[in-house]
């Protein structure tokens, strides 16, 4: 399971690119770039949504070990680490998401194939059962035909005497 949505790809890749250039990013850098919308107001929900969005980005970056994320009471920032340039070089979050989608499609296809195999096995079982019954009927009819041929041969032999 992937921890980010398709619409998160662009902001996350922007963060990766910028942290390589600047070495460190703070929440205000994301607000200035328009990645996180700074919402003004007295409502708790408005402020909470901005903080939640920033923390969600921190979580994703930290989970994939793309950047070092520091979040405590006095400091909140994102720093480049030894994996950041390589992650960018390998395609970043866009590639990661595309790979995830391919994997999901593969799982779906494998599931459909498994279902198809189960249906085919059930059908093969029915056909095998029917073939067994029909084979027995064919053997019995063949024996009856052999009996009739022998009987007819005996009648012909008796009438020719």
ZAMARGU-4260 file (C-alpha; in steps of 0.2 Angstrom, whole numbers, plus 5000, padded with zeros to 4 digits):
<rodrens>
0) 5000/5000/5000 | 5006/5017/4995 | 5005/5032/5007 | 5002/5046/4995 | 4989/5050/4982
5) 4992/5054/4964 | 4990/5073/4967 | 5004/5072/4980 | 5017/5067/4967 | 5020/5085/4960
10) 5022/5093/4978 | 5033/5078/4984 | 5044/5079/4969 | 5046/5098/4971 | 5051/5095/4989
15) 5064/5082/4983 | 5071/5094/4969 | 5072/5109/4981 | 5079/5101/4996 | 5094/5095/4984
20) 5097/5113/4979 | 5094/5121/4996 | 5100/5107/5007 | 5085/5111/5019 | 5067/5117/5018
25) 5056/5124/5031 | 5037/5125/5031 | 5037/5143/5025 | 5046/5138/5009 | 5032/5126/5005
30) 5019/5140/5008 | 5029/5152/4998 | 5030/5140/4983 | 5011/5137/4985 | 5014/5118/4989
35) 5004/5121/5005 | 4991/5134/5005 | 4992/5146/5020 | 4975/5148/5026 | 4970/5163/5037
40) 4956/5163/5049 | 4951/5160/5067 | 4944/5143/5064 | 4954/5129/5071 | 4950/5117/5056
45) 4959/5129/5044 | 4975/5130/5054 | 4974/5111/5057 | 4972/5107/5039 | 4988/5116/5034
50) 4998/5108/5048 | 4991/5091/5044 | 4995/5093/5026 | 5013/5098/5030 | 5015/5083/5042
55) 5008/5071/5029 | 5022/5076/5017 | 5034/5074/5031 | 5028/5057/5035 | 5029/5051/5016
60) 5046/5058/5014 | 5052/5050/5030 | 5044/5033/5027 | 5053/5032/5010 | 5069/5038/5018
65) 5070/5051/5004 | 5074/5065/5016 | 5078/5068/5034 | 5063/5076/5042 | 5064/5084/5059
70) 5048/5089/5068 | 5049/5094/5086 | 5043/5109/5096 | 5057/5121/5091 | 5062/5115/5073
75) 5052/5109/5058 | 5062/5106/5042 | 5066/5094/5029 | 5084/5090/5025 | 5093/5082/5011
80) 5101/5065/5015 | 5112/5052/5006 | 5097/5044/4997 | 5089/5060/4990 | 5099/5063/4974
85) 5098/5044/4970 | 5079/5044/4973 | 5077/5059/4961 | 5088/5051/4948 | 5078/5035/4948
90) 5062/5045/4944 | 5056/5051/4961 | 5038/5049/4967 | 5031/5049/4949 | 5041/5033/4946
95) 5037/5026/4963 | 5018/5029/4960 | 5019/5022/4942 | 5027/5006/4949 | 5014/5005/4962
100) 5000/5006/4949 | 5009/4993/4938 | 5010/4982/4953 | 4991/4984/4957 | 4987/4981/4939
105) 4997/4965/4940 | 4989/4959/4956 | 4972/4962/4948 | 4977/4952/4932 | 4984/4938/4943
110) 4967/4938/4953 | 4957/4937/4937 | 4968/4923/4930 | 4966/4913/4947 | 4947/4915/4945
115) 4948/4910/4927 | 4959/4894/4932 | 4946/4890/4946 | 4932/4891/4933 | 4942/4880/4920
120) 4946/4867/4933 | 4927/4866/4938 | 4923/4864/4920 | 4936/4851/4917 | 4930/4841/4932
125) 4912/4841/4924 | 4919/4836/4907 | 4929/4822/4915 | 4914/4815/4924 | 4904/4816/4908
130) 4918/4808/4898 | 4919/4794/4910 | 4900/4791/4909 | 4900/4792/4890 | 4915/4780/4889
135) 4906/4767/4899 | 4891/4769/4888 | 4902/4767/4872 | 4910/4751/4879 | 4893/4744/4883
140) 4886/4748/4866 | 4902/4741/4858 | 4900/4725/4867 | 4882/4724/4862 | 4887/4727/4844
145) 4900/4713/4845 | 4887/4702/4852 | 4875/4706/4838 | 4889/4703/4825 | 4893/4686/4832
150) 4874/4681/4833 | 4872/4687/4815 | 4888/4677/4810 | 4881/4662/4818 | 4864/4664/4809
155) 4873/4666/4792 | 4884/4650/4795 | 4868/4640/4800 | 4858/4646/4785 | 4873/4641/4773
160) 4873/4623/4779
</rodrens>
